[in-house]
Structure formats: C-alpha cells, structure tokens
Amino acid sequence: MNKPLPKMNSDQEAEDLLEQDLTDYLVPENFTKTTFEFAPKDKSITLRLSLELLTAVKNAARAQGMNYQKYIREVLEQSVLRP
C-alpha cells in the first residue's frame, strides 16, 4: 500500500511518525533526490549571461526547488564529473 507522507508541522509530529511502522511509506514515490554541499565555497566568479539564458536557468532552478546559484553549481559539477 502506498501512503503519502503526512505533512508535519513540529518536531513532535515527526517523532510520533517515526514511532509507527513506516513500511507503507517506503516506496520510491515518497523519496526525492537531495544533495549536501560540504565543500567550502571560497572562490567566486563573475559570469555574463544573456537575459534569456539567465531566465531559463532561474526557471529550471525553481522547478527543482533550489536557488539558481546552487543550481548552476550542481549543473557544473555534474558536467565535469560525468565519465
């Protein structure tokens, strides 16, 4: 059975959920990809983009639920790490 994860508004609600059997929640549809940025960002760059490209980047980032600068970092990282 596929149950959607309930909305939780407090730490107590999350703790209460974790005390239950979570088997029905453990389906691929209930997971989203996440990344953790641990490396320090100690260098900055200046980059000129057309308004159209910047708008497209911002829209793609918004669709992924992140700010556009993080989106650009992720796209660059995926590009250089790809075999």
Phi and psi restraints in degrees (value plus and minus 20) as a CYANA .aco file:
   2 ASN   PHI    -122.8   -82.8
   2 ASN   PSI      88.0   128.0
   3 LYS   PHI    -124.6   -84.6
   3 LYS   PSI     112.9   152.9
   4 PRO   PHI     -90.3   -50.3
   4 PRO   PSI     126.3   166.3
   5 LEU   PHI     -86.1   -46.1
   5 LEU   PSI     115.0   155.0
   6 PRO   PHI     -93.3   -53.3
   6 PRO   PSI     133.3   173.3
   7 LYS   PHI     -92.9   -52.9
   7 LYS   PSI     114.1   154.1
   8 MET   PHI    -138.8   -98.8
   8 MET   PSI     112.9   152.9
   9 ASN   PHI    -131.1   -91.1
   9 ASN   PSI     -17.6    22.4
  10 SER   PHI    -174.2  -134.2
  10 SER   PSI     142.4   182.4
  11 ASP   PHI     -82.5   -42.5
  11 ASP   PSI     -56.0   -16.0
  12 GLN   PHI     -83.9   -43.9
  12 GLN   PSI     -61.1   -21.1
  13 GLU   PHI     -83.2   -43.2
  13 GLU   PSI     -58.4   -18.4
  14 ALA   PHI     -86.3   -46.3
  14 ALA   PSI     -62.8   -22.8
  15 GLU   PHI     -83.8   -43.8
  15 GLU   PSI     -59.9   -19.9
  16 ASP   PHI     -82.7   -42.7
  16 ASP   PSI     -60.6   -20.6
  17 LEU   PHI     -83.4   -43.4
  17 LEU   PSI     -60.5   -20.5
  18 LEU   PHI     -87.7   -47.7
  18 LEU   PSI     -38.0     2.0
  19 GLU   PHI    -101.8   -61.8
  19 GLU   PSI     -29.4    10.6
  20 GLN   PHI    -111.1   -71.1
  20 GLN   PSI     150.3   190.3
  21 ASP   PHI     -94.9   -54.9
  21 ASP   PSI      99.4   139.4
  22 LEU   PHI    -117.9   -77.9
  22 LEU   PSI     -10.6    29.4
  23 THR   PHI     -73.5   -33.5
  23 THR   PSI     -62.3   -22.3
  24 ASP   PHI     -89.7   -49.7
  24 ASP   PSI     -37.6     2.4
  25 TYR   PHI    -111.1   -71.1
  25 TYR   PSI     -35.6     4.4
  26 LEU   PHI    -105.3   -65.3
  26 LEU   PSI      50.2    90.2
  27 VAL   PHI    -148.1  -108.1
  27 VAL   PSI     130.6   170.6
  28 PRO   PHI     -74.8   -34.8
  28 PRO   PSI     -51.4   -11.4
  29 GLU   PHI     -85.2   -45.2
  29 GLU   PSI     -41.0    -1.0
  30 ASN   PHI    -112.0   -72.0
  30 ASN   PSI     -15.3    24.7
  31 PHE   PHI    -133.2   -93.2
  31 PHE   PSI     125.0   165.0
  32 THR   PHI    -147.6  -107.6
  32 THR   PSI     128.4   168.4
  33 LYS   PHI     -89.1   -49.1
  33 LYS   PSI     118.9   158.9
  34 THR   PHI    -158.7  -118.7
  34 THR   PSI     134.6   174.6
  35 THR   PHI    -146.5  -106.5
  35 THR   PSI     135.4   175.4
  36 PHE   PHI    -144.3  -104.3
  36 PHE   PSI     101.5   141.5
  37 GLU   PHI    -116.8   -76.8
  37 GLU   PSI      83.6   123.6
  38 PHE   PHI    -119.0   -79.0
  38 PHE   PSI     -50.4   -10.4
  39 ALA   PHI     -87.1   -47.1
  39 ALA   PSI     117.5   157.5
  40 PRO   PHI     -86.7   -46.7
  40 PRO   PSI     126.6   166.6
  41 LYS   PHI    -122.4   -82.4
  41 LYS   PSI      66.7   106.7
  42 ASP   PHI    -123.4   -83.4
  42 ASP   PSI     -17.8    22.2
  43 LYS   PHI    -145.8  -105.8
  43 LYS   PSI     123.4   163.4
  44 SER   PHI    -142.9  -102.9
  44 SER   PSI     134.4   174.4
  45 ILE   PHI    -150.6  -110.6
  45 ILE   PSI     140.8   180.8
  46 THR   PHI    -132.9   -92.9
  46 THR   PSI     112.9   152.9
  47 LEU   PHI    -156.2  -116.2
  47 LEU   PSI     109.3   149.3
  48 ARG   PHI    -119.4   -79.4
  48 ARG   PSI     109.4   149.4
  49 LEU   PHI    -149.6  -109.6
  49 LEU   PSI     134.7   174.7
  50 SER   PHI     -89.3   -49.3
  50 SER   PSI     136.0   176.0
  51 LEU   PHI     -79.1   -39.1
  51 LEU   PSI     -58.8   -18.8
  52 GLU   PHI     -83.8   -43.8
  52 GLU   PSI     -63.9   -23.9
  53 LEU   PHI     -87.6   -47.6
  53 LEU   PSI     -62.9   -22.9
  54 LEU   PHI     -81.9   -41.9
  54 LEU   PSI     -60.9   -20.9
  55 THR   PHI     -83.0   -43.0
  55 THR   PSI     -62.7   -22.7
  56 ALA   PHI     -84.5   -44.5
  56 ALA   PSI     -60.6   -20.6
  57 VAL   PHI     -83.3   -43.3
  57 VAL   PSI     -65.7   -25.7
  58 LYS   PHI     -83.2   -43.2
  58 LYS   PSI     -59.7   -19.7
  59 ASN   PHI     -86.2   -46.2
  59 ASN   PSI     -61.4   -21.4
  60 ALA   PHI     -85.0   -45.0
  60 ALA   PSI     -60.1   -20.1
  61 ALA   PHI     -84.6   -44.6
  61 ALA   PSI     -63.2   -23.2
  62 ARG   PHI     -81.2   -41.2
  62 ARG   PSI     -59.4   -19.4
  63 ALA   PHI     -84.8   -44.8
  63 ALA   PSI     -48.5    -8.5
  64 GLN   PHI    -108.4   -68.4
  64 GLN   PSI     -25.8    14.2
  65 GLY   PHI      57.0    97.0
  65 GLY   PSI      14.1    54.1
  66 MET   PHI    -161.3  -121.3
  66 MET   PSI     147.1   187.1
  67 ASN   PHI     -98.4   -58.4
  67 ASN   PSI     140.6   180.6
  68 TYR   PHI     -89.5   -49.5
  68 TYR   PSI     -49.3    -9.3
  69 GLN   PHI     -88.3   -48.3
  69 GLN   PSI     -62.4   -22.4
  70 LYS   PHI     -84.4   -44.4
  70 LYS   PSI     -59.0   -19.0
  71 TYR   PHI     -80.3   -40.3
  71 TYR   PSI     -65.2   -25.2
  72 ILE   PHI     -81.2   -41.2
  72 ILE   PSI     -64.1   -24.1
  73 ARG   PHI     -79.0   -39.0
  73 ARG   PSI     -64.2   -24.2
  74 GLU   PHI     -85.3   -45.3
  74 GLU   PSI     -61.7   -21.7
  75 VAL   PHI     -83.8   -43.8
  75 VAL   PSI     -62.5   -22.5
  76 LEU   PHI     -83.4   -43.4
  76 LEU   PSI     -64.3   -24.3
  77 GLU   PHI     -81.9   -41.9
  77 GLU   PSI     -65.6   -25.6
  78 GLN   PHI     -81.7   -41.7
  78 GLN   PSI     -56.8   -16.8
  79 SER   PHI     -86.9   -46.9
  79 SER   PSI     -63.8   -23.8
  80 VAL   PHI    -101.2   -61.2
  80 VAL   PSI     -42.0    -2.0
  81 LEU   PHI    -111.0   -71.0
  81 LEU   PSI     -29.2    10.8
  82 ARG   PHI     -87.4   -47.4
  82 ARG   PSI     112.9   152.9
